[in-house]
Amino acid sequence: LDLGAGVGRHALWLAQQGFAVTALDAAPEGMAAVAASGTEVTTVVAGMDALPFDKGTFDHVLSWNVLYHGDEDVVLSAIGQIRRVLRPGGTFLGTMLSKRRLPHEKARPGGREVSRNTWVWPEEPGKDKHHPHYFCNAAELVVLWGGFELQWLEDREHENPGSWHWHLIAERL
């Protein structure tokens, strides 16, 4: 499952490598682009906190730069949904926002904390910053991922200075 697939960058590549892939995104335009690609990928329009799949449907879930788009309740719900749709022993690969990034983000004008660890920057047109962004430290991340064995966790700075993200691999218990 490519959760938050957008226009299918990961889903299409994985399908081309021979994997059976389902791409899920809340934006119908992205799923239409994936469907129009001619690559064999199942597309589903839905939110990350209400996955329309049976328990244990997937062997692996990928979610790159997606799960942190919500407050703590949304993030916890999405992680619970991932746990539900993964088979026992199934794996997750994804990213979360690190609190190491927060001082850099707070330097941007117009930001405000809307709930615990959750910030928005409503005055940045054309960017996703008007959506809630959830930031966590390592201890908070471990609690969020209850029911999983964290196999790998790294706080990594992305291309832009100050753009810290947690990279993680987790196995469903």
N, C-alpha and C positions, 0 to 999 in steps of 0.2 A: 504494500500500500504506500503510495506517495501521497502523504497527507499535506495538503496545502500546495498542490502541484503547480499552481499558476498556469502557465502555457505549456507545461510538460517537459521542461529541460531534463529533469532526472528520469521521469517516467518513460519518455521516448527512448532515451539512451539505454535504459535497463531492458526495455522490450526488444530493442535491436540486438542486445546481447543474448536474447533467448529466454528471458524471464517472463512469467505471466504477471502482468502489472495492472493494478487498479489505480487510477489517478483520481483524487478527490480534491475539490476546491469549492469554496462558497461562491466564487465568481463564475457564472455561466459562460461568459466570454472566453475565459481560459480553457474551460472544458470543451467548448466548441472548437477552439484552435487545435487541441489535442485530437479530438475526433476527426477533424478535417485533414490531419497529417497523413492519413492512410496507414499508420502504424497500428498494430493490433494491441490497443490499450483500452481497457474498460474505463469509462468516465462516469463519475458520480458528482452531482452538485449537492453539497451539504456542508454544514458547519463542523468544525473539529470537535465540538463538545456534544455532538449528537450523531455519532457514526451509525449509518444505517446498515450494519452488517451483523451477522450472527456471532456469538461468542466463539473464539478460537478460529476465526476465518483465515487469518494471515500468519505466515512464517516470519515476516519481517515488515516493519514500518519505518519509513524514512520521512523525516520532517525537518527540512532545512530552512532556518530563519522564518519560522511560522509560529511555533507554540507560544511564544511570548507575547503574541498579539491579543491581549485580554488582561483582565484583572486576575487576582489570585484564584477566585472562584472558577473563572473560565479555564485557567491553566490547569487547576486541579481536576476539573471535569474532563478536559481533553486528555490528560494523562490517564485518568480512570477509563476513558473510552479506549485508549490505546491498549491498556492492560486487558480490557475485556475482549477486544477483537484479535489479540495475539494468542496463539496457542501456547501452552506451557512450554518453556524453553525457547520461544520465539524471541527475536531480537528487535531492538530499536536503535536507530542511528539518527542523531539530530543535534540541534543547537538550541541554546537558551541564552538570554542576555545576562551578562555578568555585571554585578554591582561595581566592578572596577571601571566600567564604562560610564557609570552614572555621573561622576564629576564632569566629565567631558560633555555629556548631554545637558547637564544643568547650566553649562556656560552658554547654551543657546537661548536666545530671547523667547519669552512667552511660555515656557514650560511650567507645568504645575502637576503636583502629585494629586491624583484623583482617588486613590485608595492605597492601602499598604503596598509599597514597592512598585506602584503602578503610576506611570507618568504619561502625559500627553503634551504635544506642542501643536496647538490648534491653528496657529497662524503660519504654517509652512505649506503653502499650496503646492500641489504636485508631488508631495512626498507622503509616506505612510505614517508620519509622525502625529497626525491628528487622531489615529487609532491608539488605544491604550497599549503601552509597552511595559511588560513586567520584568523587573530586574531581580536577581537573586545572588546570594553568595553560596559557597560550597555547602555549608550546613543546611541552608534552606533548600537547596537543590536535592540533597539526599532525602530530606523529609518529603518533598514533592513526589519523588520517585519511589515511594513505598510500594512494596509488592514486586520490585525489580531488584536484581543484583547489578550494581553498577560495575561494568567490566573495564571501562576506560573513561576518564574524565580529565579534560584539559581546558584551562582558561587561556584562550588564544586570542591574540590581537589580529583582527582581519586587516585588509589592505589599508584602510584609513586609520591614521593615528588616533588612539583612544577608542577604537571600535572593538571592544572586548566581547567575546562570545564564549560560552561554555560549549565544548564539543563533547558529546557523550555517546557511549554505546552501553546499552542496558539489556539484560536478559530477563524476560518475564519468569517469575518464580511459579 
